[in-house]
């Protein structure tokens, strides 16, 4: 709603713009309150705080991605790497029929987690040495950059899943074997 109201404010007449600005201010205040409540809930729960600390230790996973994974993916740590990738929508799925072999693509899954994971993967490509090497290797093989980034999203998700499953802090040596 906030983005929609900001877009409307750009084209609104002066009389309507004041009302839109007030609504935008109210939405931003409400969003800050909800974010604060969410962060307090994570901080006040020993289980969630421990999981958040484990997730935040992975380079590329920030406050937003960690909170999104905790809130929107409660199955994290209890599924296999293939199952969690399919649940989020970053697993390559086939489009085969009979003798026809279609191109593999990712689709479906939880869009909110996928959106946060995209930004986390962008950060991980810069700050997480194993994921950076993985990304560069894929691009060097001729994969399009977006395809390589989606593969990094999957790798980051699988790493987070393994960290939560094992209850152990992230280590670069184990990052690509998770």
FIFI-731202 format. One record per atom (N, C-alpha, C): residue number from 1; residue in three letters; atom name; x, y, z. Coordinates in nm, 2 decimals. Layout:
BEGIN
NUM_ALA_CA_X_Y_Z
...
END
This chain:
BEGIN
1_UNK_N_0.08_-0.12_0.00
1_UNK_CA_0.00_0.00_0.00
1_UNK_C_0.09_0.13_0.00
2_UNK_N_0.20_0.12_0.07
2_UNK_CA_0.29_0.23_0.08
2_UNK_C_0.34_0.27_-0.06
3_UNK_N_0.38_0.18_-0.13
3_UNK_CA_0.44_0.20_-0.27
3_UNK_C_0.33_0.26_-0.36
4_UNK_N_0.21_0.20_-0.35
4_UNK_CA_0.10_0.25_-0.43
4_UNK_C_0.06_0.39_-0.40
5_UNK_N_0.06_0.43_-0.27
5_UNK_CA_0.03_0.56_-0.23
5_UNK_C_0.13_0.66_-0.27
6_UNK_N_0.26_0.62_-0.26
6_UNK_CA_0.37_0.71_-0.31
6_UNK_C_0.36_0.73_-0.46
7_UNK_N_0.32_0.63_-0.53
7_UNK_CA_0.31_0.64_-0.68
7_UNK_C_0.19_0.74_-0.71
8_UNK_N_0.08_0.72_-0.64
8_UNK_CA_-0.03_0.81_-0.66
8_UNK_C_0.00_0.96_-0.62
9_UNK_N_0.09_0.98_-0.52
9_UNK_CA_0.12_1.11_-0.48
9_UNK_C_0.20_1.19_-0.59
10_UNK_N_0.27_1.11_-0.67
10_UNK_CA_0.35_1.18_-0.78
10_UNK_C_0.26_1.24_-0.88
11_UNK_N_0.14_1.19_-0.91
11_UNK_CA_0.06_1.24_-1.01
11_UNK_C_-0.07_1.31_-0.96
12_UNK_N_-0.08_1.32_-0.83
12_UNK_CA_-0.20_1.38_-0.77
12_UNK_C_-0.20_1.53_-0.77
13_UNK_N_-0.32_1.58_-0.77
13_UNK_CA_-0.33_1.73_-0.77
13_UNK_C_-0.30_1.77_-0.63
14_UNK_N_-0.28_1.90_-0.61
14_UNK_CA_-0.24_1.96_-0.48
14_UNK_C_-0.34_1.93_-0.37
15_UNK_N_-0.47_1.93_-0.40
15_UNK_CA_-0.57_1.91_-0.30
15_UNK_C_-0.57_1.77_-0.25
16_UNK_N_-0.54_1.67_-0.34
16_UNK_CA_-0.54_1.53_-0.30
16_UNK_C_-0.41_1.49_-0.24
17_UNK_N_-0.30_1.56_-0.28
17_UNK_CA_-0.17_1.53_-0.24
17_UNK_C_-0.15_1.54_-0.09
18_UNK_N_-0.21_1.64_-0.02
18_UNK_CA_-0.20_1.65_0.12
18_UNK_C_-0.26_1.53_0.19
19_UNK_N_-0.37_1.48_0.14
19_UNK_CA_-0.44_1.36_0.20
19_UNK_C_-0.35_1.24_0.18
20_UNK_N_-0.29_1.23_0.06
20_UNK_CA_-0.20_1.12_0.04
20_UNK_C_-0.08_1.12_0.12
21_UNK_N_-0.02_1.24_0.14
21_UNK_CA_0.10_1.25_0.22
21_UNK_C_0.07_1.21_0.37
22_UNK_N_-0.05_1.25_0.42
22_UNK_CA_-0.09_1.21_0.55
22_UNK_C_-0.10_1.06_0.56
23_UNK_N_-0.16_1.00_0.46
23_UNK_CA_-0.18_0.86_0.46
23_UNK_C_-0.04_0.79_0.45
24_UNK_N_0.05_0.84_0.37
24_UNK_CA_0.18_0.78_0.36
24_UNK_C_0.25_0.79_0.49
25_UNK_N_0.24_0.90_0.56
25_UNK_CA_0.30_0.91_0.69
25_UNK_C_0.25_0.81_0.79
26_UNK_N_0.11_0.79_0.79
26_UNK_CA_0.05_0.70_0.88
26_UNK_C_0.10_0.56_0.85
27_UNK_N_0.10_0.52_0.72
27_UNK_CA_0.15_0.39_0.68
27_UNK_C_0.29_0.36_0.72
28_UNK_N_0.38_0.46_0.71
28_UNK_CA_0.52_0.45_0.75
28_UNK_C_0.53_0.43_0.90
29_UNK_N_0.45_0.50_0.97
29_UNK_CA_0.45_0.49_1.12
29_UNK_C_0.40_0.35_1.16
30_UNK_N_0.29_0.30_1.09
30_UNK_CA_0.24_0.17_1.12
30_UNK_C_0.34_0.06_1.09
31_UNK_N_0.41_0.08_0.98
31_UNK_CA_0.51_-0.02_0.94
31_UNK_C_0.63_-0.03_1.04
32_UNK_N_0.67_0.09_1.08
32_UNK_CA_0.77_0.09_1.19
32_UNK_C_0.73_0.02_1.31
33_UNK_N_0.60_0.04_1.35
33_UNK_CA_0.55_-0.02_1.47
33_UNK_C_0.54_-0.17_1.46
34_UNK_N_0.50_-0.22_1.34
34_UNK_CA_0.49_-0.37_1.32
34_UNK_C_0.63_-0.42_1.32
35_UNK_N_0.73_-0.36_1.25
35_UNK_CA_0.87_-0.40_1.25
35_UNK_C_0.92_-0.41_1.39
36_UNK_N_0.90_-0.31_1.47
36_UNK_CA_0.94_-0.31_1.61
36_UNK_C_0.89_-0.42_1.69
37_UNK_N_0.76_-0.45_1.67
37_UNK_CA_0.69_-0.56_1.74
37_UNK_C_0.76_-0.69_1.70
38_UNK_N_0.78_-0.71_1.57
38_UNK_CA_0.84_-0.83_1.52
38_UNK_C_0.98_-0.85_1.57
39_UNK_N_1.06_-0.75_1.57
39_UNK_CA_1.20_-0.76_1.63
39_UNK_C_1.20_-0.78_1.78
40_UNK_N_1.10_-0.72_1.85
40_UNK_CA_1.09_-0.75_1.99
40_UNK_C_1.05_-0.90_2.02
41_UNK_N_0.96_-0.95_1.94
41_UNK_CA_0.92_-1.09_1.95
41_UNK_C_1.04_-1.18_1.93
42_UNK_N_1.12_-1.15_1.83
42_UNK_CA_1.24_-1.24_1.81
42_UNK_C_1.34_-1.22_1.92
43_UNK_N_1.36_-1.10_1.97
43_UNK_CA_1.46_-1.08_2.08
43_UNK_C_1.41_-1.14_2.21
44_UNK_N_1.28_-1.14_2.23
44_UNK_CA_1.22_-1.19_2.36
44_UNK_C_1.21_-1.34_2.36
45_UNK_N_1.22_-1.41_2.25
45_UNK_CA_1.21_-1.55_2.25
45_UNK_C_1.35_-1.61_2.24
46_UNK_N_1.39_-1.70_2.33
46_UNK_CA_1.52_-1.75_2.33
46_UNK_C_1.55_-1.84_2.21
47_UNK_N_1.44_-1.92_2.17
47_UNK_CA_1.46_-2.01_2.05
47_UNK_C_1.48_-1.92_1.92
48_UNK_N_1.39_-1.82_1.90
48_UNK_CA_1.40_-1.74_1.78
48_UNK_C_1.53_-1.66_1.78
49_UNK_N_1.57_-1.61_1.90
49_UNK_CA_1.70_-1.53_1.91
49_UNK_C_1.82_-1.62_1.87
50_UNK_N_1.82_-1.75_1.92
50_UNK_CA_1.93_-1.84_1.89
50_UNK_C_1.93_-1.86_1.74
51_UNK_N_1.81_-1.89_1.68
51_UNK_CA_1.81_-1.91_1.53
51_UNK_C_1.85_-1.79_1.45
52_UNK_N_1.81_-1.67_1.50
52_UNK_CA_1.84_-1.55_1.43
52_UNK_C_2.00_-1.53_1.44
53_UNK_N_2.06_-1.56_1.55
53_UNK_CA_2.20_-1.54_1.57
53_UNK_C_2.27_-1.64_1.47
54_UNK_N_2.23_-1.76_1.46
54_UNK_CA_2.29_-1.86_1.37
54_UNK_C_2.28_-1.81_1.22
55_UNK_N_2.16_-1.76_1.19
55_UNK_CA_2.14_-1.71_1.05
55_UNK_C_2.22_-1.59_1.02
56_UNK_N_2.22_-1.49_1.12
56_UNK_CA_2.30_-1.37_1.09
56_UNK_C_2.45_-1.39_1.08
57_UNK_N_2.50_-1.50_1.13
57_UNK_CA_2.64_-1.53_1.12
57_UNK_C_2.68_-1.57_0.97
58_UNK_N_2.58_-1.61_0.89
58_UNK_CA_2.61_-1.64_0.75
58_UNK_C_2.62_-1.51_0.67
59_UNK_N_2.74_-1.49_0.61
59_UNK_CA_2.76_-1.36_0.53
59_UNK_C_2.65_-1.35_0.42
60_UNK_N_2.58_-1.24_0.41
60_UNK_CA_2.48_-1.22_0.32
60_UNK_C_2.34_-1.22_0.38
61_UNK_N_2.33_-1.28_0.50
61_UNK_CA_2.20_-1.28_0.57
61_UNK_C_2.20_-1.17_0.67
62_UNK_N_2.11_-1.08_0.65
62_UNK_CA_2.10_-0.96_0.74
62_UNK_C_1.97_-0.97_0.82
63_UNK_N_1.94_-0.86_0.88
63_UNK_CA_1.82_-0.86_0.97
63_UNK_C_1.69_-0.90_0.90
64_UNK_N_1.67_-0.84_0.78
64_UNK_CA_1.55_-0.86_0.71
64_UNK_C_1.53_-1.00_0.66
65_UNK_N_1.64_-1.06_0.60
65_UNK_CA_1.63_-1.20_0.56
65_UNK_C_1.62_-1.29_0.67
66_UNK_N_1.69_-1.27_0.78
66_UNK_CA_1.68_-1.36_0.90
66_UNK_C_1.54_-1.36_0.95
67_UNK_N_1.48_-1.24_0.97
67_UNK_CA_1.34_-1.23_1.02
67_UNK_C_1.24_-1.29_0.92
68_UNK_N_1.26_-1.27_0.79
68_UNK_CA_1.17_-1.33_0.69
68_UNK_C_1.18_-1.48_0.70
69_UNK_N_1.30_-1.54_0.71
69_UNK_CA_1.31_-1.68_0.72
69_UNK_C_1.24_-1.74_0.84
70_UNK_N_1.26_-1.67_0.95
70_UNK_CA_1.20_-1.72_1.08
70_UNK_C_1.05_-1.71_1.07
71_UNK_N_1.00_-1.60_1.02
71_UNK_CA_0.85_-1.57_1.02
71_UNK_C_0.78_-1.65_0.91
72_UNK_N_0.84_-1.65_0.79
72_UNK_CA_0.76_-1.71_0.67
72_UNK_C_0.81_-1.85_0.63
73_UNK_N_0.91_-1.90_0.70
73_UNK_CA_0.96_-2.04_0.66
73_UNK_C_0.99_-2.12_0.79
74_UNK_N_0.88_-2.15_0.87
74_UNK_CA_0.90_-2.22_1.00
74_UNK_C_0.96_-2.36_0.98
75_UNK_N_0.95_-2.41_0.85
75_UNK_CA_1.00_-2.55_0.83
75_UNK_C_1.16_-2.55_0.81
76_UNK_N_1.22_-2.43_0.82
76_UNK_CA_1.36_-2.42_0.80
76_UNK_C_1.44_-2.51_0.90
77_UNK_N_1.52_-2.59_0.85
77_UNK_CA_1.60_-2.68_0.94
77_UNK_C_1.54_-2.82_0.96
78_UNK_N_1.41_-2.84_0.91
78_UNK_CA_1.35_-2.96_0.93
78_UNK_C_1.32_-3.04_0.79
79_UNK_N_1.36_-2.97_0.68
79_UNK_CA_1.34_-3.03_0.55
79_UNK_C_1.48_-3.06_0.49
80_UNK_N_1.48_-3.14_0.39
80_UNK_CA_1.60_-3.17_0.31
80_UNK_C_1.63_-3.04_0.22
81_UNK_N_1.75_-3.04_0.17
81_UNK_CA_1.79_-2.93_0.08
81_UNK_C_1.70_-2.91_-0.04
82_UNK_N_1.66_-3.03_-0.10
82_UNK_CA_1.57_-3.02_-0.21
82_UNK_C_1.43_-2.98_-0.18
83_UNK_N_1.38_-3.02_-0.06
83_UNK_CA_1.24_-2.99_-0.02
83_UNK_C_1.23_-2.84_0.01
84_UNK_N_1.33_-2.78_0.08
84_UNK_CA_1.33_-2.64_0.12
84_UNK_C_1.34_-2.56_0.00
85_UNK_N_1.43_-2.60_-0.10
85_UNK_CA_1.44_-2.52_-0.22
85_UNK_C_1.31_-2.52_-0.30
86_UNK_N_1.24_-2.63_-0.31
86_UNK_CA_1.12_-2.64_-0.38
86_UNK_C_1.01_-2.56_-0.31
87_UNK_N_1.01_-2.56_-0.18
87_UNK_CA_0.91_-2.49_-0.10
87_UNK_C_0.92_-2.34_-0.12
88_UNK_N_1.04_-2.29_-0.13
88_UNK_CA_1.06_-2.14_-0.15
88_UNK_C_1.05_-2.11_-0.30
89_UNK_N_1.07_-2.20_-0.39
89_UNK_CA_1.05_-2.17_-0.53
89_UNK_C_1.19_-2.14_-0.60
90_UNK_N_1.30_-2.20_-0.55
90_UNK_CA_1.43_-2.17_-0.62
90_UNK_C_1.49_-2.30_-0.67
91_UNK_N_1.41_-2.41_-0.67
91_UNK_CA_1.45_-2.54_-0.72
91_UNK_C_1.42_-2.55_-0.87
92_UNK_N_1.51_-2.59_-0.96
92_UNK_CA_1.48_-2.60_-1.10
92_UNK_C_1.38_-2.71_-1.12
93_UNK_N_1.27_-2.68_-1.18
93_UNK_CA_1.16_-2.78_-1.21
93_UNK_C_1.16_-2.80_-1.36
94_UNK_N_1.13_-2.93_-1.40
94_UNK_CA_1.13_-2.96_-1.55
94_UNK_C_0.99_-2.93_-1.60
95_UNK_N_0.99_-2.92_-1.73
95_UNK_CA_0.86_-2.91_-1.81
95_UNK_C_0.86_-3.01_-1.92
96_UNK_N_0.87_-3.14_-1.88
96_UNK_CA_0.88_-3.25_-1.97
96_UNK_C_0.74_-3.31_-2.00
97_UNK_N_0.73_-3.36_-2.12
97_UNK_CA_0.60_-3.43_-2.15
97_UNK_C_0.64_-3.54_-2.26
98_UNK_N_0.62_-3.66_-2.22
98_UNK_CA_0.65_-3.77_-2.32
98_UNK_C_0.80_-3.76_-2.36
99_UNK_N_0.83_-3.75_-2.49
99_UNK_CA_0.97_-3.75_-2.54
99_UNK_C_1.02_-3.60_-2.53
100_UNK_N_0.93_-3.51_-2.51
100_UNK_CA_0.97_-3.37_-2.51
100_UNK_C_1.05_-3.34_-2.38
101_UNK_N_1.16_-3.27_-2.39
101_UNK_CA_1.24_-3.23_-2.28
101_UNK_C_1.25_-3.08_-2.28
102_UNK_N_1.17_-3.01_-2.19
102_UNK_CA_1.17_-2.87_-2.19
102_UNK_C_1.28_-2.81_-2.10
103_UNK_N_1.29_-2.68_-2.10
103_UNK_CA_1.39_-2.61_-2.03
103_UNK_C_1.35_-2.61_-1.88
104_UNK_N_1.45_-2.63_-1.79
104_UNK_CA_1.42_-2.62_-1.65
104_UNK_C_1.41_-2.48_-1.61
105_UNK_N_1.32_-2.45_-1.51
105_UNK_CA_1.30_-2.32_-1.46
105_UNK_C_1.25_-2.32_-1.32
106_UNK_N_1.26_-2.21_-1.25
106_UNK_CA_1.21_-2.20_-1.11
106_UNK_C_1.08_-2.13_-1.11
107_UNK_N_0.99_-2.18_-1.03
107_UNK_CA_0.86_-2.11_-1.02
107_UNK_C_0.79_-2.16_-0.90
108_UNK_N_0.68_-2.09_-0.86
108_UNK_CA_0.60_-2.12_-0.74
108_UNK_C_0.67_-2.09_-0.62
109_UNK_N_0.63_-2.14_-0.51
109_UNK_CA_0.69_-2.12_-0.38
109_UNK_C_0.64_-2.00_-0.31
110_UNK_N_0.72_-1.96_-0.21
110_UNK_CA_0.68_-1.85_-0.12
110_UNK_C_0.75_-1.72_-0.17
111_UNK_N_0.67_-1.63_-0.23
111_UNK_CA_0.73_-1.51_-0.29
111_UNK_C_0.80_-1.42_-0.19
112_UNK_N_0.74_-1.41_-0.07
112_UNK_CA_0.81_-1.32_0.03
112_UNK_C_0.95_-1.36_0.06
113_UNK_N_0.96_-1.49_0.08
113_UNK_CA_1.09_-1.55_0.12
113_UNK_C_1.19_-1.53_0.00
114_UNK_N_1.13_-1.56_-0.12
114_UNK_CA_1.22_-1.55_-0.24
114_UNK_C_1.26_-1.41_-0.27
115_UNK_N_1.18_-1.31_-0.24
115_UNK_CA_1.22_-1.17_-0.26
115_UNK_C_1.33_-1.13_-0.16
116_UNK_N_1.32_-1.17_-0.04
116_UNK_CA_1.42_-1.14_0.06
116_UNK_C_1.55_-1.22_0.03
117_UNK_N_1.53_-1.34_-0.01
117_UNK_CA_1.65_-1.42_-0.05
117_UNK_C_1.73_-1.36_-0.17
118_UNK_N_1.65_-1.30_-0.26
118_UNK_CA_1.72_-1.24_-0.37
118_UNK_C_1.82_-1.13_-0.33
119_UNK_N_1.77_-1.04_-0.24
119_UNK_CA_1.86_-0.94_-0.18
119_UNK_C_1.97_-1.00_-0.10
120_UNK_N_1.94_-1.10_-0.03
120_UNK_CA_2.05_-1.17_0.05
120_UNK_C_2.15_-1.23_-0.04
121_UNK_N_2.11_-1.29_-0.15
121_UNK_CA_2.20_-1.35_-0.25
121_UNK_C_2.29_-1.24_-0.31
122_UNK_N_2.23_-1.12_-0.34
122_UNK_CA_2.31_-1.01_-0.39
122_UNK_C_2.42_-0.97_-0.30
123_UNK_N_2.39_-0.97_-0.17
123_UNK_CA_2.49_-0.94_-0.07
123_UNK_C_2.59_-1.05_-0.05
124_UNK_N_2.54_-1.17_-0.06
124_UNK_CA_2.63_-1.29_-0.04
124_UNK_C_2.73_-1.30_-0.15
125_UNK_N_2.69_-1.26_-0.27
125_UNK_CA_2.79_-1.27_-0.39
125_UNK_C_2.90_-1.17_-0.36
126_UNK_N_2.88_-1.07_-0.29
126_UNK_CA_2.98_-0.97_-0.26
126_UNK_C_3.06_-1.01_-0.13
127_UNK_N_2.99_-1.07_-0.03
127_UNK_CA_3.06_-1.08_0.10
127_UNK_C_3.08_-1.22_0.15
128_UNK_N_3.03_-1.32_0.08
128_UNK_CA_3.05_-1.46_0.12
128_UNK_C_3.14_-1.53_0.02
129_UNK_N_3.27_-1.56_0.05
129_UNK_CA_3.36_-1.61_-0.04
129_UNK_C_3.32_-1.74_-0.12
130_UNK_N_3.26_-1.84_-0.05
130_UNK_CA_3.22_-1.96_-0.12
130_UNK_C_3.11_-1.93_-0.22
131_UNK_N_3.01_-1.85_-0.19
131_UNK_CA_2.90_-1.81_-0.28
131_UNK_C_2.95_-1.73_-0.39
132_UNK_N_3.05_-1.63_-0.36
132_UNK_CA_3.11_-1.55_-0.47
132_UNK_C_3.18_-1.64_-0.57
133_UNK_N_3.26_-1.74_-0.52
133_UNK_CA_3.33_-1.83_-0.61
133_UNK_C_3.23_-1.91_-0.70
134_UNK_N_3.12_-1.96_-0.63
134_UNK_CA_3.02_-2.03_-0.70
134_UNK_C_2.95_-1.95_-0.81
135_UNK_N_2.92_-1.82_-0.78
135_UNK_CA_2.86_-1.73_-0.88
135_UNK_C_2.96_-1.71_-1.00
136_UNK_N_3.08_-1.68_-0.97
136_UNK_CA_3.18_-1.65_-1.07
136_UNK_C_3.20_-1.77_-1.16
137_UNK_N_3.20_-1.89_-1.10
137_UNK_CA_3.22_-2.02_-1.17
137_UNK_C_3.10_-2.04_-1.27
138_UNK_N_2.98_-2.01_-1.23
138_UNK_CA_2.86_-2.03_-1.31
138_UNK_C_2.87_-1.93_-1.43
139_UNK_N_2.90_-1.80_-1.40
139_UNK_CA_2.91_-1.70_-1.50
139_UNK_C_3.02_-1.73_-1.60
140_UNK_N_3.13_-1.78_-1.55
140_UNK_CA_3.24_-1.82_-1.64
140_UNK_C_3.20_-1.93_-1.74
141_UNK_N_3.11_-2.02_-1.69
141_UNK_CA_3.06_-2.13_-1.77
141_UNK_C_2.96_-2.08_-1.88
142_UNK_N_2.92_-1.95_-1.87
142_UNK_CA_2.83_-1.90_-1.97
142_UNK_C_2.69_-1.89_-1.92
143_UNK_N_2.66_-1.91_-1.80
143_UNK_CA_2.53_-1.90_-1.75
143_UNK_C_2.49_-1.75_-1.74
144_UNK_N_2.37_-1.72_-1.77
144_UNK_CA_2.33_-1.58_-1.76
144_UNK_C_2.34_-1.54_-1.61
145_UNK_N_2.37_-1.41_-1.58
145_UNK_CA_2.39_-1.36_-1.45
145_UNK_C_2.27_-1.38_-1.36
146_UNK_N_2.15_-1.37_-1.41
146_UNK_CA_2.03_-1.39_-1.33
146_UNK_C_2.02_-1.54_-1.29
147_UNK_N_2.05_-1.63_-1.38
147_UNK_CA_2.04_-1.77_-1.35
147_UNK_C_2.14_-1.80_-1.25
148_UNK_N_2.26_-1.75_-1.26
148_UNK_CA_2.37_-1.77_-1.16
148_UNK_C_2.32_-1.71_-1.02
149_UNK_N_2.26_-1.60_-1.02
149_UNK_CA_2.21_-1.54_-0.90
149_UNK_C_2.10_-1.63_-0.83
150_UNK_N_2.01_-1.68_-0.91
150_UNK_CA_1.91_-1.77_-0.85
150_UNK_C_1.98_-1.90_-0.80
151_UNK_N_2.08_-1.95_-0.86
151_UNK_CA_2.15_-2.06_-0.81
151_UNK_C_2.22_-2.02_-0.67
152_UNK_N_2.26_-1.90_-0.66
152_UNK_CA_2.32_-1.85_-0.54
152_UNK_C_2.21_-1.84_-0.43
153_UNK_N_2.09_-1.80_-0.47
153_UNK_CA_1.98_-1.79_-0.38
153_UNK_C_1.96_-1.93_-0.32
154_UNK_N_1.95_-2.03_-0.41
154_UNK_CA_1.93_-2.17_-0.36
154_UNK_C_2.05_-2.21_-0.27
155_UNK_N_2.17_-2.18_-0.30
155_UNK_CA_2.28_-2.22_-0.22
155_UNK_C_2.28_-2.15_-0.08
156_UNK_N_2.24_-2.02_-0.08
156_UNK_CA_2.23_-1.95_0.05
156_UNK_C_2.12_-2.01_0.13
157_UNK_N_2.00_-2.04_0.07
157_UNK_CA_1.89_-2.10_0.14
157_UNK_C_1.93_-2.24_0.20
158_UNK_N_2.00_-2.32_0.12
158_UNK_CA_2.04_-2.45_0.16
158_UNK_C_2.14_-2.44_0.28
159_UNK_N_2.23_-2.34_0.27
159_UNK_CA_2.32_-2.31_0.38
159_UNK_C_2.25_-2.27_0.51
160_UNK_N_2.15_-2.19_0.50
160_UNK_CA_2.08_-2.14_0.61
160_UNK_C_2.00_-2.26_0.67
161_UNK_N_1.95_-2.35_0.59
161_UNK_CA_1.88_-2.47_0.63
161_UNK_C_1.97_-2.56_0.71
162_UNK_N_2.09_-2.58_0.66
162_UNK_CA_2.19_-2.66_0.73
162_UNK_C_2.23_-2.60_0.86
163_UNK_N_2.25_-2.47_0.86
163_UNK_CA_2.29_-2.41_0.99
163_UNK_C_2.19_-2.42_1.10
164_UNK_N_2.06_-2.41_1.06
164_UNK_CA_1.95_-2.42_1.16
164_UNK_C_1.94_-2.57_1.20
165_UNK_N_1.94_-2.66_1.10
165_UNK_CA_1.93_-2.80_1.12
165_UNK_C_2.04_-2.85_1.22
166_UNK_N_2.16_-2.81_1.20
166_UNK_CA_2.27_-2.86_1.28
166_UNK_C_2.29_-2.78_1.41
167_UNK_N_2.24_-2.66_1.41
167_UNK_CA_2.25_-2.57_1.53
167_UNK_C_2.39_-2.53_1.55
168_UNK_N_2.47_-2.52_1.44
168_UNK_CA_2.61_-2.49_1.45
168_UNK_C_2.63_-2.36_1.37
169_UNK_N_2.73_-2.28_1.41
169_UNK_CA_2.76_-2.16_1.34
169_UNK_C_2.81_-2.19_1.20
170_UNK_N_2.79_-2.09_1.11
170_UNK_CA_2.84_-2.10_0.97
170_UNK_C_2.99_-2.11_0.97
171_UNK_N_3.05_-2.19_0.88
171_UNK_CA_3.19_-2.20_0.86
171_UNK_C_3.21_-2.20_0.71
172_UNK_N_3.31_-2.12_0.66
172_UNK_CA_3.33_-2.12_0.51
172_UNK_C_3.37_-2.25_0.45
173_UNK_N_3.43_-2.34_0.53
173_UNK_CA_3.48_-2.47_0.48
173_UNK_C_3.36_-2.56_0.45
174_UNK_N_3.25_-2.54_0.52
174_UNK_CA_3.13_-2.63_0.51
174_UNK_C_3.02_-2.57_0.42
175_UNK_N_3.05_-2.45_0.37
175_UNK_CA_2.94_-2.37_0.30
175_UNK_C_2.89_-2.44_0.17
176_UNK_N_2.98_-2.50_0.09
176_UNK_CA_2.94_-2.55_-0.03
176_UNK_C_2.90_-2.70_-0.03
177_UNK_N_2.92_-2.76_0.09
177_UNK_CA_2.88_-2.90_0.11
177_UNK_C_2.75_-2.91_0.18
178_UNK_N_2.68_-2.80_0.22
178_UNK_CA_2.56_-2.81_0.30
178_UNK_C_2.45_-2.87_0.22
END
